[in-house]
């Protein structure tokens, strides 16, 4: 039977470098910020798609069937990006709390 690895026992060491809570906070905050822009962009794409769909349906009577595939991809990517955004936001908050607890830092961040 394979040995299970407890992830809490793994030290964050790669190539001899150590990463602390502030380093992880920086990485997750950057990802959160970038994904925030992506969430907004996908929302804008979704809105523009609805406008184009409505215009084409009114002008040419195009059936919903022709839009389903693209609409599903938009919803899928929106869900994916939002879930990744939420993950990195939670991780950034976690590492910020850890950093503050270790360094007795409060409002300085």
Order of alpha helices (4+ residues) and beta strands (2+ residues): beta-beta-alpha-alpha
